[in-house]
Amino acid sequence: MKFYKERLLSDVQLKRLGEHKYSCTSNSICDTLLQPWWNWLVSKVPIWLAPNLITLIGLFVNISTTLILVWYSPDAKSEAPRWTFALCGFGLFVYQSLDAIDGKQARRTGSANPLGELFDHGCDSVSTIFVALSACIAVQLGNYPEWMFFQCFCAMTLFYCAHWQTYVSGTLRFGKVDVTEAQYTIIGLHTVSALFGSNIWKTMVCSAINLRMSMLICIVFYIGYAHLCIQCVQRIFKGGCGKNGSSVAGTSVLSPIIPFSTVLLPAFIIYKKSTEAVYENNPALYTMAFGFVAAKITNRLVVAHMTKSEMEYMDWSLLGPAMLFLNQYFSTFIPEYFVLWLCMVYVTLDLLRYCYQICNEICLFLNIELFRISYPGGQQRVTSNLEKNGTNISKTLKVRRSNKNH
């Protein structure tokens, strides 16, 4: 009975998730140009390869190549070997390509289901952390801590805002210049660093205002962030698709701002109040630690949208930042570097636990497997299962557990 009491999704939420239909509009320039490449690539993928496994492989490649770069330049200041930038750019290209074809593979195999959408966005939330971090290392932005902090957390915030407006309007929207364009720009940055070395970004552009090339690149990204943020805000304040202009869950369109604020504000305060320069000395570790908290909050927003339910304001992952905050409050009783590592381990395990449990509950309800296409007829069987079993996941869980015991 303890297992059922600790379920993340109720029967009502699972029913709504099973009935959820993916809605997305895109005017992306690069998406249009890359369609032939993606169509060719998915045609070469084995028919038995599950879409979620494609997404996970891409994420693993992206994380692995970025961590190699972080190993050589953890402070985002050191000159990393050129091959690490080439490898990181290639890893991002692989991730972007595989991320673009997982949906095509799902439709191709008849295995499209709501879990695929959630899994895809969940992987994207984690990838955003590493993509932004690798871009900062590529241009040695660690020399300007404030710029790097703003760059990384802007990327996470913008990703959250995209799903915030989806929670309000019910439709995920991409502009003409959006995620794909940003990813290929960052691939270009890695290519330049691989060819000429990352020191090239120290080149002075305007000595009168001490403007270097790395700072100029940041300004270009900031302009893009501002443009996309304004679009998101306009869609949010335009009103939602719920009753009286509310969100899909019937809640205030401004309610999602509270959970994410509990990530951004502590991140900024701890960074500024640190007596041991915990962020300046460990920007990569700091960004990943708070990034995983942001990723979990974003995943909960996606789940709230797909289940048309209210989003809770507090989360267990916030205990990680709380460790750093309390340590500062008690005059850094423990060296902040060790507390940061403890925070990193805790939030990583918490995110993995959440992802595992949420995927497991949905798989049991839809009677599917996460990384295998184990049913003939694809989506038809999922739909039939929903109509037959309704929202009674408890019975499904009990039957499966009974079978395992025998």
N, C-alpha and C positions, 0 to 999 in steps of 0.2 A: 504493500500500500504506500510505502514511503516514496517509491518511484513515481507513482501517479500524482501524488501531491506536489512533486517538484517539477512537474511538466511545465514547459515554457509556453506552450500554446494550448488554449482551451479547445473543446470540441467545436464551439461556435467559430473560433478563429480559423481552425483547420478547414471547416466547411467553406468559409469565405475565401480562404486561400485556394482551395480546390476549384472554386468558381471564378477565380481571378483570370482576367484576360490581359495579356501584355499589350500596352498601347505606347507607341513611340513614333515621333516624327523627326526627320533629319533633313537639313539643307546643306550638310557638310560638303565642302568642295572636294576634299580628299576622298571621302567615302565614295563619291560618284566615280572618281578617277580610278580608284583601287578595286572596284567591283569585279572587273575581268580577272585580276590577279587572285582575288579571294574565291571566285567561282572555279577557277582552274585548280587552286590549291585544295578546296574541299572535294573536288572530283578525284583527287589522288589519295584521299584519306580512306582507310579500310572501312567498310560498311559496318563492321562490328565494334568500331571504336566509339565509346560513349562520349557525348558532347561535354559532359562535366569533366571527364578525364582529359580532354583536349584543353579545356580552360586551366585545369590544375597543372598540366605539363608546362603550359606557357608561363604561368605564375612562378613555378619552380625555377624555370630558366631565368626569368627576370630577377628574382630574388637572389639566386646564386651568383649571377654575374655582377650584380650590384654589391653584394657582400664582399666579393673579391676586390672591388674598387675601394670599398670602405676599409678593408684590411690594410691597404697600402696608404690610404689617406683618411684616417678616422677624424682628423681635425678639419678636413676640407681645405687645408692650406698646403700640405705637402705635395710635392710633385710625384704623382704615381706613374708607373711605367706606361708607355704609350699603348701597349697591347691590352692593358686593362680597360682603356676607354673604347678600343675597337671591340673588345669582347662585350662590354656593357651595352654599346650601341646595337650590336648584333642580338643580344639578349632581349632588348626592348623591341627590336623588329620582330623577333620570333613571337614574343608575347602579344604584340599588337595584331599580328597576322592570325595567330591561333584564337585570340579573343574575338576576332571578326568572323571566324568561320564556325564557332561552336553552335550558334543558332542555326546556321545553314545545315550543319550536320544533323541537328535535332529534327529539322523539318524533312531532311532527306531520309532519315531512318524512321520517321513517324514516332519519335520518342520525345517530342516537345511536351513539357509540363511546367507548372509553376515553380518547382524546385530549381529548374534550370535557370530561370530568370534570377532567382534569389542567389544561387551559387555564383552566377556570373558577376552580379553586382558586388557580392561579398569579396570575390577575388580582386575586383577592380578597386575596392576600397583599400585593400592592402597594397596593391600595386602602386597606387597613387603616392604612397609614402616613399617607396623606393625609387620611383621615377623622379620625383621632386628632389630627393636627396642626391641621386646620381648626377642630376643636372647641376646642382650646387657644387659638387666636388669637381665636375668637369671644368668649371670656370673659376675654381679656387675662391668660392664665395665665403669660405671660412675666415678670410681676412677682414670681412665686414660682417660681424655677427648679427647686427640688427637687420641687415639686408637678407641674410640667409634665413633668419627666423621668420621674417615676413614672407619670404618666398615659399618656404615649406608649408607654413601654416595657412597661407592663402590658397595653396593647391588643395589642401584637405578641406578647407572651408568651402571652396567653390564646388567640390565634389558633393559635399553635404547639401549645399544650397540647390544643386541640380535635383536631388532627390526630395528636398523640401518642397520645391515647386511641383514635383510629381505627386507628393502627398496631398497637395492642395488642389491641383488641376486634374489629377488622374492620368496624365500623359507625360512621358519623359520626352523632352524636346532638346534637339541639338541644333545649334546655329550654323552659319556658313563657315565660321572659323571656330572650331571647338576642340574636343579631346584629340581626335586623330591628327589634326594639324599641329597641336602642341607636342604630341608624341614624336612626330617626324621632325619637328624643329629640334627637339632634344637629341634625337638620333644624329642630326646634323652637328650639334655641339660636340657630341662624342667623337664624331668623325674628324672634326677640326682639331680637337685635342689629341687624337690618335696620330694625325699627320704632322702636327707642328709642336705638340707638347702643350700642357695646360698653362704654361707660363705666358703663352701668347695672349691670354686674356688679361694680363697685367698691363698691356700696351695702353699708353695714355692717349685718350681721344681728344680731351680738351683740358689743357693744363690750367687754364684760368679758373675752372671750377673743380679741378682735380677729378675729372671724370675718366675712368678707365673703361676698357672694353667690357669687362665683366659686369660693371654697374650699368652700362648701356643695355646689355642683354636683359638685365633685370627690369629695367624701365620698360622695355618692350613687352615683357611678360606682364608687368603690372598694368599696363594699358589694356592688355587682353583680359586680365582678371577683372578689371573695373568694368569693362564693356559687358562681359558675361554676367557679372554680379548685378549690374543695373537691369539687365534683361530678366534675371530671376526675380528680383525685387518687384519689378513691374507686374510680372505674372502672379506673384503672391498677393500683392495688394489689389489686383484686379478682381479677386474673389475666387473662391473654390467651387468645385462641382457639387458640393454637398448642399444641404438645406440652408437657405438664407446666406449663401456664399461661403459656407464653412468648408472644411477639408473633407476628404473622402470618408473620414470617420465621424464627421459631424462636429469636430472640435474647432477651436479657433485656428485661423491660418497662421497665427504668430506663435502658437504653442511649441513648435519644434525648436525655437530659438533658445529655450531654456536648457535642454539637455546638452546642446553643443557648447553653450556658454560655460558649463561646468568643466569643460575640457580646456577651452582657450584661455580663460581668465587665470586658472591656476598655472598653466604653462607659462604665461607671460609674467605673472607675479613671482613665481619661483625663480625664473630666469633673472629677473631684475634684482631680487632680494638676496641672491646667492652671495655668500661671503667668500666662497671658494671658486667662483667663476665656473660653476658646474656645466653651464651650457657652452660657454666659450671654449672650454677645454675638451668637451665631449659632445660636439654638436650632432654627430651622427647617432650616437647612443641615445641622446636626449630626444631627438626627433623621432626615432623609432619607438621609444617608450610611450611618448604621448600620442604618436601616430596610431599605435595599436588601440589605445583607448578611443581615439576618434573613429577608428575603423569599426569598433564594436557599436558605438553609438549610431553610426551611419547604418550598420546592418539592422539595428533595431528599428530605425526609421523605415527602412525598406520593408521589413516584416510588418510594421504598423500599416504601411500603405497597402500591401498585398492582402492583409487580413481586415482592412478597414476598421482598425481599432486605435484606441487612444495610446499615445506613447508615454511611458512612465518617465519621470524626470530624473530619478536617481538610478545608479547602476553600481554593481559590485566592483567594476573595473576602476572606479574612482578612488578605491583604496590605495592604488598605486601612487598617483599624485599626492594623496593624503600623507603617505610616508615621507615624501620629500618636504611637504609643507610643515608637518609636525616636527621634523628634524630641524628645520630652520627656526621654528618657533622656540625650540629648546636650545638655541644657540649652537646648532650643528653638533649635537652630542656624538653623532657618528659621522665619519667623513662622508660628504655628499656623494662622492664617486661610488662608494659601496652601496649607499641607499638607492642610487640611480640604477645600479645593476639589479638590486633586489626588486625595485619597481618594474624593471624591464622583464624579469623572469615572471613575476606575478601576472602582469597584464597580458603577456604572451600566452601563458597557460590558461588564463581566464577567457581569452578570445578563442583559443582552440577548443576549450570545453563548451563554450556557447555554440560555436559553429557545428561541432560534432552532435550536440544534443538537438539542435534545431533541425539539422538535416536528418537525423535518425527519426525524429517524430514525424516529419513530413513523409519520409520514405515508408514508414509503417502505415501511415494513413492512406497514401496513394498506392501502396503495394508495389513499390518499385525499388530498384537498387541504385545507389548513387553513382557508381562507376561502371555499371554494366547495363547493356540493353538486354534485359532478361525476359522480355515478354513480346510475343508476336502481336501484330496489329497496332503497336505503338499507342498513340493517344486514345484510340477507341477503347482500349481496355481500361485505361486510367479513368476515362469518363464513365464507363460502365461500372467500375468499382465505386466511384463516388455516388452514383445513383443508387447502387445496391446497398452500400454500407452507410451512407449518409455521414454523420459526424461521429459515429461511435468508435473512436480510436481505442478506447479502453478495451473493447472486446477483441480488437485486432491484436493489441499488445498481449492480452492474456492468452490468446490462442497461440501466438508465436512463442511465448515463453513456455507454454505447456508442451509444444512440439519439441523445443530444444531440450527440455527436461527428460523427455522420453527418447 
